[in-house]
Amino acid sequence: MNGPDLAAVLATAFGRLSDSSDELRELDAAVGDGDLGVTVTKGAAAVESRLAALPPDVRPSDVIRATADAFGNANPSTCALLVSYGLVAGARTAEECNEITTSDVITIGRAAAAAIMRRGKSSVGDKTVLDALVPSLDAAELHPSDGTAALTAAIAAASAGIADATGMAAKKGRAAWAGERGIGVPDAGATAYLRFLEALH
């Protein structure tokens, strides 16, 4: 997938992600301030606008950086910051790519996950986006040459990861303040990531 193709795919996926804003707002409001729906709506609109303005010879790494900058600056929030930080780290792994493969996407995702872990001082099991992100990459890695199979496996693994974490109390972020009140509520950030994968599909 070259740069313009990647930009088109991401613009479409972010546009579809906006359809989940009410669900994400409600999940976030159950344990926090409920701003995730706004973050997703404004971020998605900013990404679509930024990607539409990219030149026709844009490289994949610059598409990812543009996405990171647009989403991160559209609405100040922890989620937007972590998404942006992760995407910038992921873009660095694709510097030399004129086209990216399924294997490259997994490498980008691994770098993003590691960056989010460092910046958020979190890990799998803390009931964050990582409980969906890391399992999805593990599953996708089993299909490095088949993008459709990799995405299908990633969606299933992300969904399972969210289900496994739903019975926990969050250990990080604003949701951690809710303590046991958050048990039984799916993590909003992880759900947003799942909805993004579904939008890509």
Disulfide bonds with the S-S distance in Angstrom:
none
